C-alpha cells in the first residue's frame, strides 16, 4: 500500500506498507523533508511497524513521537503528517494527479447563481458526471454571503446592507459571513470526489485542499500560511477563509474567498461583527483583521487570478473547461426553488 501527504506549507511525506494479520508490516517512510539525526528514520519505521491497521492519526503520531531520540529535529513534517500518510495508504486514497482536472472561469452571474452552481457542480462530480473542477467565480452585484447555519438577524445589518447596495444570500456550506464586493474579492470553488480527502480529518482536509493556493500566493511574494480551522493569512492579517460541504453522493465542495480590496467602514456597517469575536482575534477593529491582496502585491485582480490558475494547472495538470448549458439550466432552476426564496434565506432567522 502506498500513501502520500503534502504537508501544507511543508514537505511531501510518502509511506509504503503492507498489512499482515491486522497489523502494519514492512513500513517505510520517505519524502523530501529534513530529519536529524539521520538514523531517526529507522526509529520511525520501527515505531509504525506492528501497529494495528485501525490505529488513527493520533495513535500513529504518538508512537512516532515516543520513538524519536532526544533532540530529534523534524523539518517540513510532523509525526501527525506520518499518521495522515499512513491512514491515506490504508484507505488507498488517490492523489491530486490521479484525477483529470478542469479549470472553469466564465461569465459573471448573480451571487445566487454562483451558489446554485456550487451545489449543482458538486453533485455532478459526486455522481461521476463531471470531472473534478476548480471554478473561479465572477459576479455582477455586491452581496453578503452568510453561512448555512448563521442567524440572519445576528450577522447582517439590513439598513447597512441596503444603504451600500449589498444583496444578502445564504450558501450551503458552514462558516462565517463574507462581504463580496464586486471586483473586491477573489473566490474559487473546488468540486472534488470524497476519495481525494480520504484518510484526512475534516480539519486537515481544509489545509490539504488549499495548499496550492499558499504556493500561488507565495510566488507573488506573500508570506501566506494556513491558520486552523479555515483561515488563509499572512503576518499582516487575514487574507481569506474557506468553507466546505459534503454531499451524500460523495461530492465535496470546498470554496474560499480571498480579499483583494476592501473598505473597512463598509464592512463594519453591513456586518454585525460582535465584540466577542473581535476580542478573540486579538484586535479591536474588524478592518485591521484583513490584509487585502491588492495592498500586498500591487497587482490587478486579474493578474492574481491568472497566477492561481497557472499554479493549479502546473501542479495538477488541469485543463480549461466550461459549464454546460444543462448545468446552467439546472442551477437556474435551483435559484428559483431554493436560493432566491425567503424560506432558504431565513432558515435560521
N, C-alpha and C positions, 0 to 999 in steps of 0.2 A: 504494500500500500504506500502511496506517495501523497504527501500533503505540503502545501506551501502557504505562507502567510507573510505579506508585506507589512511590516510594522509602520503605521502612519508616522511619517517624518523620520523613519529609521531605515532598517535594513531588511533584506529578504531572509526568512527563516524557512528552511527546507528539511523535511523529515522523510525517512523511508523506514518501513517497519513491516513485520509480519504478525499474524495472530495465531497463537497456539494455546489450545485448551483454555480459551477465555482470557488470555493474558498477552501483553505486548512482548514481542520477541524480535531479535535481530534489528534493534533500533539504532539508527544512525542519524545524527544531526549534522546539517551543513548550512551554508549560506555565506553572504558577503558581509557579515557582521565582524566585530573585533572581540577577541576573548583573550584574557590573560589570567592565569598562566596558560600556556599552550595546552598542557595536559588536562586542563579542566574540561575539555571536550569529551574525553573518555569518562570523566566523572559524571557528566550529564547523561551520556549514553547509558551508563550503568544504572543511573537512578531511574530512568524511564523503563528500561527492560524489566519485565516481570510485573509491572503494574497491571491491574485488571483493565480490560478494554472499556469498562463502564466509567473509569476514572474521569472526572470532569477537569476543566481547566485549572481550577483552584488546587485540586489534589495533585495534578501533574506538576504545577508550579511549585508547590510545597516540597515535593520530592526532589526537584531540581535544586531548589534553594538550599535544602538541607545537605545536599551532596557537594556543594561548591566549597572549595578550600577557603580558608580565611584570606580576606583581601582580594578575592577574585573580582575582576572587572569585566562587566558585560556592557559593551558599547554598541548601540544601534539595535539592541533587542533586550528582552527580559525573560525571566522564567515563565511568565504568563504567555508570552509570544510562543514559546516552545509548546506550551499546553494547547494553545489555539491551533497550531500547525498539526499537532497530533490528533486533535478532535476532527479537523478537516480531513485528515488522512483516513480516519476510521469511518467517516461517513461518505468517503470518496467524493468530496466537494470539488467541482471543477474550478479552474482559474479563469481570469478575465479573457484570456486569449483562446479559451475553449469555445467561445461563442462568436458568432458573426454579428458585429455591431453596426448600427446605423446612427448617424447624427442628423437630426431634423432641426432646421431653423427656417421657419416660414413666415407668412404674412402676419401682421398684427391682428389679434382678435380680442374680444372683450375679456375682462377678468373672469367672468362666469364661464366663458367658453374655454379659457385656459384650464380652469378647474375641472370642467367636464372632460376635456381631452385627457387630463391626468388619469381619471377613472377609466375611461374607455381604453386608452393605450396600455395601462397596467393590466387590465382584464385580458386584452388580446395577447400580451406577452405570456400571461399565465396560462392561457388556452393553447398557446403554440401557434397563434395566427399572425404573430408579428415577431420579428427579430428583436432581441434586446436593443434598447434605444436610449440615446441621450437627446433630449429636446431642449432647445433654448427658447424661452418664452419671449414673445413680443406682444404688447397690448396697446390698446388705443384709448385708455382713460385711466384716471387715478383711482386707486382702490385701497381700502383697508381689508386685508385678508386675515380673518380670525381662525384660530384652531378649532378642530371639530368639537372639543369639549369645553371651550371657553364660554363664559357668560357674556352675551352681547352687551348688556347694560353696564357690566363691570369693566369692559375693555375699551369701549368706544364712546366718545362724547358726540352725540348726534348733531348738536349745534356746531361743534368744531368741524366735523366731517362735512356738513352741508356748506359751511362758510368757505371751506377750502376746496370744495368740489371733489370730495372723495366718496365713491360708492363703497358700500360695506357688503362683503361676501364671506361665506364660510367654506372652508376646504374640508376634505375627507380625512386629512391627517391631523394628529395632535399638535401640541406645541403652542407657541405664543403668537400674538398678533404681529403682522408685518405691514408696514406702511409702504405701499407700492406706487410711488410717483412715476408718472410717465418719463421715461429716459433717465430715471434716477437710480435704478437698481439693475442688477443682473440676476435673473432667475433661470434655473435649469431644473429639469426633471430627469431622473434615471428610471427606466422601466426594465426590471430585471427578473429572471426566474429565481425562486427561492433557493434553488440549488447553489447559486453563486455565494450566498451567505451562510450555507450550511456549516455547522460546527462553530459558528460565531455566536457569542451572546448578542442579545438585541443591542446593548450599548456598544459593543465592539463593531457591530456592523455599520454604525454611523461613520466612525473614523475610517473603516475599510473602504466604504463606498465613496468617500470624499478625498482619499489620499491623492488622487490625480489632480484635484483642484489645488491642494497645497503645492504640488510640484509646479503647476502652471503659475501660481502667484509668486512663488519663489523665483521663477525665471524672469519675473518682472521686477525683482528687487524687493519684494515684500517678505518680511520675516513671518510667514504665515504658520500658524500652529492650530492644532485641534484642541479645544477645551471641552471635556466631557460635560454634559451628555452630547450637546449638539451645536456648539458654537465654533465658528471659524474666526480666529482672532490674530492680532499682531501685537507687538509690545505697546503700541499706541492706543489700542482699544479693539472692540469687537468689529469684525468685518461683516459677518452674517450668521445665519443659523439654518439648520436643516431639520426636516421632519420626515416621518415615514408612515406608510400604511401598507399592511399586508393583507391581500385578498385570500379568500378561501381556496381559490383555484390555483394558488401558487405564484401569483404575480406579486411583485414587491415594487411599491412606489417609494422612491427616495428623492426628495426635492429640496433645494436650498435657495435662499435669497441672499445675495451679496449687495451691500450698499455701495453704489457708485458715487452718488452725490446726495446731500440731504440738507434739509432746513430743520434744525433742532427745535425751533419755536413751533413750527407747524406740527411736528411730531408730538410735542407735549400738549398741544391744543386739540389734536384729533384723538390721541390715545390716552386712556386713563391709566397712567403708569403710577402705581402706588408707591408710597414711601418705603414700605417694607421691601419691595423688590429692589428699589434703588439702593437701600442700605445694605442689602445682601450682596450687591455688586461692588460695594465699597466706594460709591460715589454719590454725590448729591445732585447730579444733573444727568437727565436722560440723554441729552445731546452729547455729553462727554463720553458716554459709553460706546459710541460708534465712531469708527475712523474710516471714512469712505475711501474707495479705491481711487477716485479722481484726485484727491489730495495727495495720496501716497505715490501715485505714478505719474500724474500729469497727462495721462493718455486719454484719448476719446474712448467712450464706452464701446464702440465698435472694435477698437483695437484689442481691448481686454477680452471681449467675446471671441475674437479671432484666435487669440492665444489659448483660450480654453479649448476651443475646437481642435486646434493644431495639436495641443498636448494630448488630448484624449485619442485622437486619430493615431498619433505616433506610438502611444503606449499600447493600444489595444487593437490596432488595425481597422478602426471604424471607417466606414464609407458614407458619403452623403446619401440621405434617404428623403422620403416625403410622407406626408399624411394623406391617405387615400380619401376620395370623395365619400366613400362609405363610412370611414371613420369620422369625418367631419359631420356627416348626417347623423350618425349615432350620438355624437357629442351635442349637436344642436337639440336633439330630442331630449337629452338628459338635462340640458339647461332648462328647457320648458317644464319638465316634470319634477326637477329637483332644485338645481342651483339658483333659479330665479324665483323660487317660491318663498313665501313668508314662513311657511312651516319649517323649511330647512334652515333659513337664516336664524329663526328664533327657537331652534330645537333645544337650546339652553338659553333661557330668557336673559 
